[in-house]
């Protein structure tokens, strides 16, 4: 799932590759991909791409007075290709055709159609509900007091960090990494954190920047389908903790896995699948 580091490097590489590119046409083969209809997608024709930036986990393609806000969901990719896609490519959701035969393509892997885009007047992006409801960006980290206020809620840290309205840009992979870095239990409640724990969480957000630096080093002009994510604990259950050597444990959910170090994060306790144990009570 693309989160801040993955979307940031995508936006940077696309911005460099697309600078000034003229748009010839735009179509949405994924019938449900466009969540806006006015202006129509083809209003992009004739505009030049002025840049690609990131808001939370969403890339934004800017062209003239228009902006294409993209939500990649869990399996979407926004990529630049030298040649146009075959219209039979079932992964295509939105195609922005550029002069010279190149194409900016929103593709989605897997069978579900969840990724979406909205074409909006650039001046209205900030007012869009997906943008206006976002919490502060997780990277660069917000001021300590701002973070402390945002997470002062009686909610478990792991789902709360993934709630874009609380803090923007973190998903299932990087929440594991951040909580491990901060040595905090994923089931600790935000409102129960001591001041030094909030500080550790705040410091841990810097690993998002470290990941972006890593991508800058290892990724060329084109972002590959599968990014070399510098994850140290996420999905590494059964392996030794890179810091203390304890075997990493995981809680399995229907759609994802939460990995943690029991020695450093949960006072030695191995967590049961809480949802299952709740059902059995
Ligand atoms: Zn450990």
Boltz pocket constraint, residues with backbone or C-beta under 6 A from the ligand:
constraints:
  - pocket:
      binder: B
      contacts: [[A, 241], [A, 242], [A, 243], [A, 244], [A, 245], [A, 246], [A, 261], [A, 263], [A, 264]]
      max_distance: 6.0
